[in-house]
Amino acid sequence: MVTVVQMYGMFQDALTYDDVHVNFTQEEWALLDPSQKSLYKDVMQETYRNLTAIGYNWEDHTIEEHCQSFRRHGR
């Protein structure tokens, strides 16, 4: 049986944070209703947790930076 860690090793360079991150402009963000904003927040937090769990190396991005971004933009 192949473990998640072994699978990650096989595809280590296949995925980056930027591949899964969705970034809205202020104008786009303003068009979202509260439930869409909440869904975005939940999905991005889950993405962070999942990537961290498989050993993703946060060279340019930290959870703290992203959470601060949520607060700055009312997300």
Backbone atoms as SQL, in Angstrom:
CREATE TABLE atoms (id INTEGER PRIMARY KEY, chain TEXT, resi INTEGER, resn TEXT, atom TEXT, x REAL, y REAL, z REAL);
INSERT INTO atoms VALUES
  (1, 'A', 1, 'MET', 'N', 0.845, -1.179, 0.000),
  (2, 'A', 1, 'MET', 'CA', 0.000, 0.000, 0.000),
  (3, 'A', 1, 'MET', 'C', 0.890, 1.243, 0.000),
  (4, 'A', 2, 'VAL', 'N', 0.561, 2.201, -0.821),
  (5, 'A', 2, 'VAL', 'CA', 1.313, 3.449, -0.925),
  (6, 'A', 2, 'VAL', 'C', 0.719, 4.455, 0.055),
  (7, 'A', 3, 'THR', 'N', 1.575, 5.049, 0.884),
  (8, 'A', 3, 'THR', 'CA', 1.101, 6.050, 1.834),
  (9, 'A', 3, 'THR', 'C', 1.039, 7.418, 1.168),
  (10, 'A', 4, 'VAL', 'N', 0.345, 8.327, 1.824),
  (11, 'A', 4, 'VAL', 'CA', 0.248, 9.696, 1.310),
  (12, 'A', 4, 'VAL', 'C', 1.635, 10.315, 1.210),
  (13, 'A', 5, 'VAL', 'N', 2.470, 10.064, 2.208),
  (14, 'A', 5, 'VAL', 'CA', 3.824, 10.616, 2.198),
  (15, 'A', 5, 'VAL', 'C', 4.609, 10.084, 1.011),
  (16, 'A', 6, 'GLN', 'N', 4.478, 8.789, 0.711),
  (17, 'A', 6, 'GLN', 'CA', 5.164, 8.217, -0.445),
  (18, 'A', 6, 'GLN', 'C', 4.627, 8.826, -1.738),
  (19, 'A', 7, 'MET', 'N', 3.317, 8.986, -1.816),
  (20, 'A', 7, 'MET', 'CA', 2.733, 9.585, -3.015),
  (21, 'A', 7, 'MET', 'C', 3.208, 11.024, -3.168),
  (22, 'A', 8, 'TYR', 'N', 3.277, 11.753, -2.077),
  (23, 'A', 8, 'TYR', 'CA', 3.743, 13.134, -2.140),
  (24, 'A', 8, 'TYR', 'C', 5.169, 13.174, -2.654),
  (25, 'A', 9, 'GLY', 'N', 5.988, 12.245, -2.213),
  (26, 'A', 9, 'GLY', 'CA', 7.368, 12.186, -2.677),
  (27, 'A', 9, 'GLY', 'C', 7.445, 11.999, -4.183),
  (28, 'A', 10, 'MET', 'N', 6.524, 11.222, -4.741),
  (29, 'A', 10, 'MET', 'CA', 6.516, 10.983, -6.181),
  (30, 'A', 10, 'MET', 'C', 6.131, 12.238, -6.954),
  (31, 'A', 11, 'PHE', 'N', 5.293, 13.067, -6.352),
  (32, 'A', 11, 'PHE', 'CA', 4.769, 14.246, -7.041),
  (33, 'A', 11, 'PHE', 'C', 5.204, 15.545, -6.363),
  (34, 'A', 12, 'GLN', 'N', 6.316, 15.517, -5.684),
  (35, 'A', 12, 'GLN', 'CA', 6.745, 16.637, -4.873),
  (36, 'A', 12, 'GLN', 'C', 6.786, 17.951, -5.646),
  (37, 'A', 13, 'ASP', 'N', 7.232, 17.946, -6.859),
  (38, 'A', 13, 'ASP', 'CA', 7.330, 19.173, -7.630),
  (39, 'A', 13, 'ASP', 'C', 6.090, 19.444, -8.480),
  (40, 'A', 14, 'ALA', 'N', 5.085, 18.593, -8.354),
  (41, 'A', 14, 'ALA', 'CA', 3.917, 18.716, -9.212),
  (42, 'A', 14, 'ALA', 'C', 2.920, 19.766, -8.721),
  (43, 'A', 15, 'LEU', 'N', 3.032, 20.210, -7.470),
  (44, 'A', 15, 'LEU', 'CA', 2.036, 21.097, -6.907),
  (45, 'A', 15, 'LEU', 'C', 2.704, 22.236, -6.155),
  (46, 'A', 16, 'THR', 'N', 2.215, 23.424, -6.371),
  (47, 'A', 16, 'THR', 'CA', 2.689, 24.569, -5.605),
  (48, 'A', 16, 'THR', 'C', 1.484, 25.253, -4.977),
  (49, 'A', 17, 'TYR', 'N', 1.746, 26.071, -3.992),
  (50, 'A', 17, 'TYR', 'CA', 0.675, 26.838, -3.361),
  (51, 'A', 17, 'TYR', 'C', -0.066, 27.666, -4.407),
  (52, 'A', 18, 'ASP', 'N', 0.664, 28.267, -5.301),
  (53, 'A', 18, 'ASP', 'CA', 0.034, 29.114, -6.317),
  (54, 'A', 18, 'ASP', 'C', -0.890, 28.332, -7.244),
  (55, 'A', 19, 'ASP', 'N', -0.693, 27.011, -7.332),
  (56, 'A', 19, 'ASP', 'CA', -1.573, 26.179, -8.144),
  (57, 'A', 19, 'ASP', 'C', -2.968, 26.070, -7.536),
  (58, 'A', 20, 'VAL', 'N', -3.072, 26.210, -6.221),
  (59, 'A', 20, 'VAL', 'CA', -4.359, 26.005, -5.554),
  (60, 'A', 20, 'VAL', 'C', -4.921, 27.271, -4.924),
  (61, 'A', 21, 'HIS', 'N', -4.144, 28.337, -4.900),
  (62, 'A', 21, 'HIS', 'CA', -4.586, 29.583, -4.280),
  (63, 'A', 21, 'HIS', 'C', -5.452, 30.377, -5.246),
  (64, 'A', 22, 'VAL', 'N', -6.544, 30.898, -4.730),
  (65, 'A', 22, 'VAL', 'CA', -7.416, 31.769, -5.506),
  (66, 'A', 22, 'VAL', 'C', -7.323, 33.152, -4.881),
  (67, 'A', 23, 'ASN', 'N', -6.981, 34.136, -5.677),
  (68, 'A', 23, 'ASN', 'CA', -6.817, 35.491, -5.175),
  (69, 'A', 23, 'ASN', 'C', -7.795, 36.410, -5.899),
  (70, 'A', 24, 'PHE', 'N', -8.680, 37.030, -5.134),
  (71, 'A', 24, 'PHE', 'CA', -9.659, 37.946, -5.704),
  (72, 'A', 24, 'PHE', 'C', -9.138, 39.379, -5.644),
  (73, 'A', 25, 'THR', 'N', -9.472, 40.172, -6.636),
  (74, 'A', 25, 'THR', 'CA', -9.228, 41.608, -6.543),
  (75, 'A', 25, 'THR', 'C', -10.248, 42.174, -5.554),
  (76, 'A', 26, 'GLN', 'N', -10.040, 43.399, -5.103),
  (77, 'A', 26, 'GLN', 'CA', -11.011, 44.025, -4.200),
  (78, 'A', 26, 'GLN', 'C', -12.372, 44.144, -4.866),
  (79, 'A', 27, 'GLU', 'N', -12.369, 44.423, -6.147),
  (80, 'A', 27, 'GLU', 'CA', -13.630, 44.545, -6.878),
  (81, 'A', 27, 'GLU', 'C', -14.359, 43.203, -6.945),
  (82, 'A', 28, 'GLU', 'N', -13.616, 42.146, -7.231),
  (83, 'A', 28, 'GLU', 'CA', -14.219, 40.813, -7.286),
  (84, 'A', 28, 'GLU', 'C', -14.731, 40.400, -5.911),
  (85, 'A', 29, 'TRP', 'N', -13.925, 40.662, -4.875),
  (86, 'A', 29, 'TRP', 'CA', -14.305, 40.283, -3.512),
  (87, 'A', 29, 'TRP', 'C', -15.610, 40.984, -3.116),
  (88, 'A', 30, 'ALA', 'N', -15.761, 42.243, -3.504),
  (89, 'A', 30, 'ALA', 'CA', -16.961, 43.012, -3.165),
  (90, 'A', 30, 'ALA', 'C', -18.215, 42.417, -3.802),
  (91, 'A', 31, 'LEU', 'N', -18.063, 41.703, -4.901),
  (92, 'A', 31, 'LEU', 'CA', -19.209, 41.101, -5.586),
  (93, 'A', 31, 'LEU', 'C', -19.672, 39.794, -4.947),
  (94, 'A', 32, 'LEU', 'N', -18.846, 39.202, -4.095),
  (95, 'A', 32, 'LEU', 'CA', -19.215, 37.943, -3.453),
  (96, 'A', 32, 'LEU', 'C', -20.184, 38.194, -2.307),
  (97, 'A', 33, 'ASP', 'N', -21.147, 37.281, -2.142),
  (98, 'A', 33, 'ASP', 'CA', -22.033, 37.408, -0.986),
  (99, 'A', 33, 'ASP', 'C', -21.361, 36.754, 0.226),
  (100, 'A', 34, 'PRO', 'N', -21.877, 36.973, 1.432),
  (101, 'A', 34, 'PRO', 'CA', -21.220, 36.448, 2.637),
  (102, 'A', 34, 'PRO', 'C', -20.991, 34.939, 2.620),
  (103, 'A', 35, 'SER', 'N', -21.924, 34.179, 2.064),
  (104, 'A', 35, 'SER', 'CA', -21.734, 32.724, 2.036),
  (105, 'A', 35, 'SER', 'C', -20.587, 32.332, 1.107),
  (106, 'A', 36, 'GLN', 'N', -20.403, 33.056, 0.008),
  (107, 'A', 36, 'GLN', 'CA', -19.286, 32.779, -0.899),
  (108, 'A', 36, 'GLN', 'C', -17.956, 33.134, -0.240),
  (109, 'A', 37, 'LYS', 'N', -17.917, 34.235, 0.501),
  (110, 'A', 37, 'LYS', 'CA', -16.705, 34.624, 1.222),
  (111, 'A', 37, 'LYS', 'C', -16.360, 33.594, 2.285),
  (112, 'A', 38, 'SER', 'N', -17.374, 33.110, 2.981),
  (113, 'A', 38, 'SER', 'CA', -17.160, 32.093, 4.007),
  (114, 'A', 38, 'SER', 'C', -16.644, 30.798, 3.385),
  (115, 'A', 39, 'LEU', 'N', -17.220, 30.407, 2.260),
  (116, 'A', 39, 'LEU', 'CA', -16.762, 29.206, 1.567),
  (117, 'A', 39, 'LEU', 'C', -15.308, 29.355, 1.140),
  (118, 'A', 40, 'TYR', 'N', -14.956, 30.502, 0.586),
  (119, 'A', 40, 'TYR', 'CA', -13.570, 30.761, 0.183),
  (120, 'A', 40, 'TYR', 'C', -12.631, 30.590, 1.374),
  (121, 'A', 41, 'LYS', 'N', -12.978, 31.217, 2.484),
  (122, 'A', 41, 'LYS', 'CA', -12.144, 31.128, 3.687),
  (123, 'A', 41, 'LYS', 'C', -11.983, 29.671, 4.121),
  (124, 'A', 42, 'ASP', 'N', -13.085, 28.933, 4.184),
  (125, 'A', 42, 'ASP', 'CA', -13.030, 27.532, 4.607),
  (126, 'A', 42, 'ASP', 'C', -12.168, 26.689, 3.671),
  (127, 'A', 43, 'VAL', 'N', -12.333, 26.888, 2.373),
  (128, 'A', 43, 'VAL', 'CA', -11.565, 26.109, 1.390),
  (129, 'A', 43, 'VAL', 'C', -10.081, 26.431, 1.481),
  (130, 'A', 44, 'MET', 'N', -9.737, 27.703, 1.603),
  (131, 'A', 44, 'MET', 'CA', -8.326, 28.078, 1.680),
  (132, 'A', 44, 'MET', 'C', -7.685, 27.587, 2.971),
  (133, 'A', 45, 'GLN', 'N', -8.415, 27.636, 4.088),
  (134, 'A', 45, 'GLN', 'CA', -7.869, 27.115, 5.336),
  (135, 'A', 45, 'GLN', 'C', -7.656, 25.603, 5.242),
  (136, 'A', 46, 'GLU', 'N', -8.599, 24.904, 4.634),
  (137, 'A', 46, 'GLU', 'CA', -8.441, 23.465, 4.456),
  (138, 'A', 46, 'GLU', 'C', -7.257, 23.159, 3.542),
  (139, 'A', 47, 'THR', 'N', -7.084, 23.961, 2.503),
  (140, 'A', 47, 'THR', 'CA', -5.949, 23.785, 1.598),
  (141, 'A', 47, 'THR', 'C', -4.641, 23.937, 2.350),
  (142, 'A', 48, 'TYR', 'N', -4.539, 24.966, 3.187),
  (143, 'A', 48, 'TYR', 'CA', -3.338, 25.158, 4.007),
  (144, 'A', 48, 'TYR', 'C', -3.081, 23.946, 4.889),
  (145, 'A', 49, 'ARG', 'N', -4.128, 23.490, 5.572),
  (146, 'A', 49, 'ARG', 'CA', -3.960, 22.334, 6.473),
  (147, 'A', 49, 'ARG', 'C', -3.519, 21.095, 5.699),
  (148, 'A', 50, 'ASN', 'N', -4.148, 20.851, 4.564),
  (149, 'A', 50, 'ASN', 'CA', -3.806, 19.662, 3.780),
  (150, 'A', 50, 'ASN', 'C', -2.379, 19.715, 3.252),
  (151, 'A', 51, 'LEU', 'N', -1.981, 20.853, 2.714),
  (152, 'A', 51, 'LEU', 'CA', -0.617, 20.973, 2.199),
  (153, 'A', 51, 'LEU', 'C', 0.409, 20.875, 3.323),
  (154, 'A', 52, 'THR', 'N', 0.102, 21.469, 4.470),
  (155, 'A', 52, 'THR', 'CA', 1.004, 21.379, 5.616),
  (156, 'A', 52, 'THR', 'C', 1.113, 19.930, 6.084),
  (157, 'A', 53, 'ALA', 'N', -0.005, 19.213, 6.099),
  (158, 'A', 53, 'ALA', 'CA', -0.019, 17.826, 6.564),
  (159, 'A', 53, 'ALA', 'C', 0.848, 16.912, 5.708),
  (160, 'A', 54, 'ILE', 'N', 0.984, 17.234, 4.427),
  (161, 'A', 54, 'ILE', 'CA', 1.812, 16.381, 3.565),
  (162, 'A', 54, 'ILE', 'C', 3.224, 16.921, 3.416),
  (163, 'A', 55, 'GLY', 'N', 3.544, 17.935, 4.236),
  (164, 'A', 55, 'GLY', 'CA', 4.922, 18.403, 4.269),
  (165, 'A', 55, 'GLY', 'C', 5.260, 19.502, 3.295),
  (166, 'A', 56, 'TYR', 'N', 4.260, 20.221, 2.813),
  (167, 'A', 56, 'TYR', 'CA', 4.544, 21.321, 1.886),
  (168, 'A', 56, 'TYR', 'C', 5.472, 22.321, 2.553),
  (169, 'A', 57, 'ASN', 'N', 6.464, 22.796, 1.820),
  (170, 'A', 57, 'ASN', 'CA', 7.438, 23.754, 2.323),
  (171, 'A', 57, 'ASN', 'C', 6.944, 25.169, 2.037),
  (172, 'A', 58, 'TRP', 'N', 6.609, 25.898, 3.084),
  (173, 'A', 58, 'TRP', 'CA', 6.064, 27.251, 2.947),
  (174, 'A', 58, 'TRP', 'C', 7.191, 28.258, 2.829),
  (175, 'A', 59, 'GLU', 'N', 7.850, 28.289, 1.676),
  (176, 'A', 59, 'GLU', 'CA', 8.974, 29.202, 1.470),
  (177, 'A', 59, 'GLU', 'C', 8.530, 30.653, 1.439),
  (178, 'A', 60, 'ASP', 'N', 7.527, 30.957, 0.661),
  (179, 'A', 60, 'ASP', 'CA', 7.106, 32.344, 0.475),
  (180, 'A', 60, 'ASP', 'C', 5.785, 32.663, 1.156),
  (181, 'A', 61, 'HIS', 'N', 5.107, 31.658, 1.658),
  (182, 'A', 61, 'HIS', 'CA', 3.781, 31.864, 2.217),
  (183, 'A', 61, 'HIS', 'C', 3.717, 31.235, 3.602),
  (184, 'A', 62, 'THR', 'N', 3.101, 31.929, 4.531),
  (185, 'A', 62, 'THR', 'CA', 2.874, 31.364, 5.854),
  (186, 'A', 62, 'THR', 'C', 1.396, 31.466, 6.173),
  (187, 'A', 63, 'ILE', 'N', 0.946, 30.601, 7.036),
  (188, 'A', 63, 'ILE', 'CA', -0.456, 30.636, 7.442),
  (189, 'A', 63, 'ILE', 'C', -0.766, 31.983, 8.087),
  (190, 'A', 64, 'GLU', 'N', 0.173, 32.479, 8.884),
  (191, 'A', 64, 'GLU', 'CA', -0.047, 33.757, 9.557),
  (192, 'A', 64, 'GLU', 'C', -0.267, 34.883, 8.544),
  (193, 'A', 65, 'GLU', 'N', 0.550, 34.917, 7.492),
  (194, 'A', 65, 'GLU', 'CA', 0.394, 35.955, 6.471),
  (195, 'A', 65, 'GLU', 'C', -0.975, 35.866, 5.817),
  (196, 'A', 66, 'HIS', 'N', -1.394, 34.652, 5.509),
  (197, 'A', 66, 'HIS', 'CA', -2.668, 34.486, 4.829),
  (198, 'A', 66, 'HIS', 'C', -3.822, 34.878, 5.751),
  (199, 'A', 67, 'CYS', 'N', -3.750, 34.491, 7.020),
  (200, 'A', 67, 'CYS', 'CA', -4.805, 34.850, 7.966),
  (201, 'A', 67, 'CYS', 'C', -4.867, 36.363, 8.147),
  (202, 'A', 68, 'GLN', 'N', -3.714, 37.017, 8.164),
  (203, 'A', 68, 'GLN', 'CA', -3.700, 38.475, 8.252),
  (204, 'A', 68, 'GLN', 'C', -4.363, 39.073, 7.016),
  (205, 'A', 69, 'SER', 'N', -4.143, 38.461, 5.880),
  (206, 'A', 69, 'SER', 'CA', -4.770, 38.925, 4.648),
  (207, 'A', 69, 'SER', 'C', -6.291, 38.817, 4.756),
  (208, 'A', 70, 'PHE', 'N', -6.785, 37.713, 5.339),
  (209, 'A', 70, 'PHE', 'CA', -8.222, 37.561, 5.559),
  (210, 'A', 70, 'PHE', 'C', -8.748, 38.723, 6.393),
  (211, 'A', 71, 'ARG', 'N', -8.056, 39.036, 7.492),
  (212, 'A', 71, 'ARG', 'CA', -8.513, 40.094, 8.393),
  (213, 'A', 71, 'ARG', 'C', -8.456, 41.466, 7.722),
  (214, 'A', 72, 'ARG', 'N', -7.388, 41.729, 6.976),
  (215, 'A', 72, 'ARG', 'CA', -7.234, 43.032, 6.317),
  (216, 'A', 72, 'ARG', 'C', -8.358, 43.293, 5.321),
  (217, 'A', 73, 'HIS', 'N', -8.784, 42.253, 4.646),
  (218, 'A', 73, 'HIS', 'CA', -9.778, 42.422, 3.585),
  (219, 'A', 73, 'HIS', 'C', -11.186, 42.027, 4.032),
  (220, 'A', 74, 'GLY', 'N', -11.367, 41.871, 5.330),
  (221, 'A', 74, 'GLY', 'CA', -12.685, 41.514, 5.836),
  (222, 'A', 74, 'GLY', 'C', -13.140, 40.148, 5.408),
  (223, 'A', 75, 'ARG', 'N', -12.181, 39.265, 5.230),
  (224, 'A', 75, 'ARG', 'CA', -12.513, 37.924, 4.747),
  (225, 'A', 75, 'ARG', 'C', -12.746, 36.992, 5.898);
